[in-house]
Amino acid sequence: MIKNLNGDFETVEYTDNRFIMLYDNIEHENYPLHWHNAIEIIMPLVNDFKVYAGGVTYNLREREIIVIPAGELHSMTAPEKGQRIIFQCDNSVLSEFSALNTISDTFKKVLFIDSTASAKVRNTAKKTMLEIYDEYFKKTETSEIKIYLKLLSMFVELYEGCITEKQDKLGCTSEKLDEYNERFGAVIKHIEKNYMYDLPLDLLADIAGYSKYHFSRIFKQYIGMSHTDYVNRVRINTAQKLLLNPDISITEVAMSSGFTSITSFNRVFKDIKHCTPSEFKRFYKNC
């Protein structure tokens, strides 16, 4: 549901099962733990707002922004008085277009845009959210297109900010970062295509053209997690989609996602999603 400044609730749906929703939220209401297939972006306008996502509690101050990826368990706690923009759009805005594959990995985890982000990123994100708000309630024939263009422009800005942070963290030149992008990009593509098979360290290091030791060290710095953790995340992302199919058992989901036992699947799933596979199915909210 969407509530505008006049107090009316409405949902804007588009063709091909795409949708855009914006909720100008002024109610003192909490949202219990849930997840959905939409990307969700929240920006408080008046007073703070508490969001739990990805196992972390974020206390958003006014004009700070959180981007919650599709499939991420989250809950929200509202103060007695306040106002915040809650925006959702179909995940296909990133997943359907091959040209966006470069930036899509950036939005597979929660992004929190607070005072530690660069002034450029903060200003762009705030400006974009306010522009999306204005465009949403105009409801012209071109509003959907303009909203997606503004959103994509913001995502590109966020991606470039992440690239700058990555270069600083690795302490490398832009040329060296390009090399890492190419080598580890090939590894990531291989993992995404072959997650259901065994992916030993020797194989992944060979694809990157590094020794096992060098690969393990640089991959963790580049991605922010070990190669084993990354493979598990790819497998869990596949599993969470399969769990929505009532005709597939949890054991079948585990095997289809690349896990060799239901025990390891349950353990890794809970480590990443902070709930069991059965609970994840129950928490699903069809937006």
Wavefront OBJ file of the C-alpha trace (Angstrom):
o trace
v 0.000 0.000 0.000
v 1.044 3.586 -0.674
v -0.052 6.651 1.193
v 0.331 10.137 -0.245
v 0.180 13.465 1.548
v -3.607 13.512 1.193
v -3.857 10.335 3.237
v -4.874 8.149 0.290
v -3.475 4.664 -0.237
v -2.646 3.562 -3.737
v -0.491 1.163 -5.729
v 0.960 1.947 -9.126
v 1.512 -1.182 -11.217
v 3.015 -1.432 -14.675
v 3.089 -4.009 -17.431
v 5.304 -7.120 -17.419
v 4.714 -7.515 -13.663
v 6.865 -4.484 -12.891
v 5.772 -2.042 -10.251
v 6.779 1.109 -8.466
v 5.450 1.953 -5.004
v 6.046 4.970 -2.831
v 4.733 5.395 0.682
v 4.865 8.840 2.284
v 4.812 7.311 5.735
v 3.713 9.465 8.680
v 2.125 6.717 10.746
v 3.406 5.331 14.031
v 3.479 1.765 12.752
v 6.117 -0.934 12.844
v 6.792 -3.500 10.115
v 7.623 -7.007 11.393
v 10.378 -9.138 9.911
v 9.689 -9.865 6.238
v 11.224 -9.886 2.771
v 10.043 -9.400 -0.801
v 11.269 -9.370 -4.395
v 11.416 -5.590 -4.521
v 14.336 -3.266 -3.932
v 13.411 -0.975 -1.042
v 14.842 2.486 -0.368
v 14.022 4.419 2.802
v 14.797 8.036 3.671
v 13.475 9.709 6.861
v 12.341 13.305 6.347
v 11.277 14.111 9.912
v 12.728 12.332 12.959
v 14.823 9.160 12.975
v 13.767 5.711 11.781
v 15.101 2.314 12.847
v 15.651 -0.428 10.269
v 16.872 -3.954 10.887
v 18.322 -5.543 7.735
v 20.894 -8.199 7.013
v 21.380 -8.912 10.701
v 22.282 -5.292 11.500
v 20.217 -2.527 13.131
v 20.494 0.868 11.428
v 19.356 4.073 13.110
v 18.592 6.365 10.185
v 18.758 10.070 10.856
v 16.907 12.632 8.763
v 17.966 12.476 5.076
v 20.093 9.363 5.573
v 19.232 6.588 3.143
v 19.223 2.812 3.254
v 18.970 0.589 0.160
v 17.654 -2.899 0.941
v 18.137 -5.467 -1.852
v 15.467 -7.904 -2.946
v 15.331 -11.015 -0.783
v 16.855 -9.376 2.301
v 15.049 -9.973 5.597
v 14.244 -6.685 7.291
v 11.960 -4.991 9.791
v 11.231 -1.356 10.640
v 10.466 0.468 13.873
v 8.861 3.906 13.729
v 9.010 6.704 16.321
v 5.775 8.162 17.699
v 6.041 11.110 15.313
v 7.887 11.400 12.055
v 7.819 11.168 8.273
v 9.784 9.044 5.877
v 9.791 8.083 2.210
v 9.527 4.328 1.648
v 10.107 3.501 -2.013
v 9.955 0.101 -3.690
v 10.561 -0.996 -7.243
v 10.709 -4.330 -8.985
v 14.100 -6.034 -8.855
v 14.082 -6.273 -12.660
v 15.306 -2.669 -12.791
v 18.770 -4.195 -12.315
v 18.411 -7.858 -13.207
v 16.788 -7.619 -16.649
v 19.378 -5.501 -18.409
v 22.742 -7.087 -19.237
v 24.363 -3.659 -19.506
v 23.791 -3.269 -15.747
v 25.575 -6.484 -14.766
v 28.617 -4.425 -13.849
v 26.812 -2.570 -11.075
v 24.296 -5.216 -9.975
v 26.712 -6.935 -7.558
v 26.969 -3.693 -5.592
v 23.273 -3.926 -4.703
v 23.201 -7.499 -3.436
v 23.903 -6.254 0.072
v 22.446 -3.506 2.239
v 23.799 -0.025 1.468
v 23.639 2.617 4.180
v 24.280 6.175 3.011
v 25.119 8.153 6.136
v 27.598 10.861 7.125
v 30.540 8.578 6.335
v 29.643 8.535 2.625
v 31.129 11.157 0.341
v 29.308 14.475 0.067
v 28.735 13.797 -3.635
v 27.069 10.450 -2.977
v 24.951 11.819 -0.108
v 23.758 14.833 -2.090
v 22.987 12.783 -5.206
v 21.013 10.187 -3.229
v 18.971 12.777 -1.295
v 18.262 14.822 -4.423
v 17.224 11.716 -6.364
v 14.814 10.496 -3.682
v 13.091 13.876 -3.493
v 12.850 14.040 -7.289
v 11.375 10.529 -7.404
v 8.858 11.578 -4.753
v 7.752 14.590 -6.815
v 7.595 12.609 -10.064
v 5.658 9.755 -8.494
v 2.688 11.919 -7.574
v 2.635 13.751 -10.910
v 1.439 10.495 -12.532
v 2.125 11.629 -16.089
v 2.577 9.275 -19.041
v 6.344 9.556 -18.680
v 6.549 9.350 -14.872
v 7.565 5.676 -14.835
v 10.383 6.269 -17.324
v 11.654 9.331 -15.473
v 11.618 7.512 -12.129
v 13.632 4.587 -13.496
v 16.111 6.943 -15.155
v 16.609 8.853 -11.911
v 16.966 5.594 -10.000
v 19.518 4.153 -12.418
v 21.494 7.381 -12.380
v 21.639 7.202 -8.582
v 22.705 3.546 -8.687
v 25.542 4.363 -11.085
v 26.671 7.151 -8.738
v 26.607 4.754 -5.782
v 28.522 2.140 -7.774
v 31.220 4.644 -8.699
v 31.481 5.635 -5.048
v 31.956 1.974 -4.114
v 34.659 1.623 -6.760
v 36.542 4.589 -5.291
v 36.281 3.059 -1.816
v 37.491 -0.285 -3.167
v 40.507 1.304 -4.833
v 41.415 3.102 -1.598
v 40.989 -0.117 0.401
v 43.186 -2.107 -1.981
v 45.710 0.718 -2.173
v 46.118 0.252 -5.915
v 46.146 2.362 -9.049
v 43.139 2.577 -11.372
v 45.058 0.415 -13.871
v 45.605 -2.300 -11.267
v 41.936 -2.117 -10.265
v 41.000 -2.649 -13.928
v 43.137 -5.784 -13.868
v 41.401 -7.040 -10.757
v 38.012 -6.257 -12.291
v 38.845 -8.362 -15.335
v 40.397 -11.304 -13.475
v 37.886 -11.523 -10.646
v 35.032 -10.726 -13.015
v 35.869 -13.941 -14.860
v 35.874 -15.831 -11.546
v 32.514 -14.403 -10.525
v 30.962 -15.326 -13.869
v 32.254 -18.866 -13.499
v 30.836 -19.144 -9.976
v 27.430 -17.847 -11.053
v 27.258 -20.379 -13.904
v 28.628 -23.348 -11.978
v 27.497 -22.826 -8.371
v 25.816 -26.248 -8.369
v 29.184 -27.994 -8.810
v 32.275 -28.271 -6.646
v 34.360 -25.085 -6.919
v 37.774 -25.796 -5.377
v 40.256 -23.041 -4.638
v 42.713 -24.418 -7.232
v 40.180 -23.972 -10.026
v 39.155 -20.428 -9.103
v 42.763 -19.319 -8.643
v 43.641 -20.769 -12.047
v 40.790 -18.854 -13.703
v 42.103 -15.634 -12.155
v 45.690 -16.471 -13.091
v 47.003 -16.194 -9.524
v 48.569 -18.569 -7.039
v 46.176 -19.980 -4.422
v 47.650 -17.795 -1.692
v 47.597 -14.596 -3.746
v 44.091 -15.315 -5.028
v 42.673 -15.920 -1.538
v 44.207 -12.740 -0.139
v 43.279 -10.372 -2.982
v 39.824 -11.887 -3.564
v 38.890 -11.248 0.066
v 40.086 -7.656 -0.165
v 38.380 -7.130 -3.522
v 35.000 -8.713 -2.700
v 34.961 -8.193 1.059
v 34.620 -11.899 1.902
v 36.406 -15.183 1.249
v 35.819 -17.124 -1.954
v 34.011 -19.815 0.073
v 31.635 -17.266 1.586
v 30.997 -15.730 -1.834
v 30.154 -19.117 -3.384
v 27.787 -19.816 -0.487
v 26.047 -16.463 -1.000
v 25.495 -17.218 -4.683
v 24.039 -20.591 -3.732
v 21.780 -19.091 -1.062
v 20.540 -16.427 -3.515
v 19.506 -19.268 -5.812
v 17.929 -21.178 -2.941
v 15.782 -18.265 -1.789
v 14.133 -18.116 -5.207
v 13.494 -21.854 -5.281
v 11.965 -21.769 -1.797
v 8.990 -19.851 -3.186
v 7.985 -22.880 -5.239
v 5.629 -24.976 -3.064
v 6.278 -28.035 -5.266
v 9.980 -28.197 -4.364
v 11.019 -29.597 -0.993
v 13.706 -27.926 1.105
v 15.980 -30.916 0.495
v 15.549 -30.525 -3.265
v 16.246 -26.794 -2.946
v 19.483 -27.576 -1.107
v 20.679 -30.066 -3.723
v 19.696 -27.817 -6.647
v 21.602 -24.915 -5.091
v 24.891 -26.784 -4.853
v 24.828 -28.069 -1.270
v 25.753 -31.671 -0.633
v 23.748 -32.064 2.582
v 20.653 -30.560 4.153
v 22.656 -29.961 7.344
v 25.214 -27.724 5.648
v 22.446 -25.971 3.702
v 20.494 -25.143 6.866
v 23.632 -23.934 8.641
v 24.839 -21.693 5.795
v 21.331 -20.402 5.103
v 20.885 -19.326 8.721
v 24.348 -17.738 8.812
v 23.530 -15.596 5.774
v 19.780 -14.951 6.043
v 19.533 -15.056 9.870
v 16.639 -17.495 9.761
v 15.962 -21.075 8.693
v 14.761 -21.922 5.158
v 11.297 -22.732 6.565
v 11.118 -19.376 8.344
v 12.270 -17.611 5.196
v 9.329 -19.059 3.282
v 6.980 -17.885 6.025
v 8.411 -14.344 6.122
v 7.786 -13.753 2.418
v 5.582 -10.749 1.660
v 4.095 -10.467 -1.816
v 4.284 -6.723 -2.537
l 1 2 3 4 5 6 7 8 9 10 11 12 13 14 15 16 17 18 19 20 21 22 23 24 25 26 27 28 29 30 31 32 33 34 35 36 37 38 39 40 41 42 43 44 45 46 47 48 49 50 51 52 53 54 55 56 57 58 59 60 61 62 63 64 65 66 67 68 69 70 71 72 73 74 75 76 77 78 79 80 81 82 83 84 85 86 87 88 89 90 91 92 93 94 95 96 97 98 99 100 101 102 103 104 105 106 107 108 109 110 111 112 113 114 115 116 117 118 119 120 121 122 123 124 125 126 127 128 129 130 131 132 133 134 135 136 137 138 139 140 141 142 143 144 145 146 147 148 149 150 151 152 153 154 155 156 157 158 159 160 161 162 163 164 165 166 167 168 169 170 171 172 173 174 175 176 177 178 179 180 181 182 183 184 185 186 187 188 189 190 191 192 193 194 195 196 197 198 199 200 201 202 203 204 205 206 207 208 209 210 211 212 213 214 215 216 217 218 219 220 221 222 223 224 225 226 227 228 229 230 231 232 233 234 235 236 237 238 239 240 241 242 243 244 245 246 247 248 249 250 251 252 253 254 255 256 257 258 259 260 261 262 263 264 265 266 267 268 269 270 271 272 273 274 275 276 277 278 279 280 281 282 283 284 285 286 287
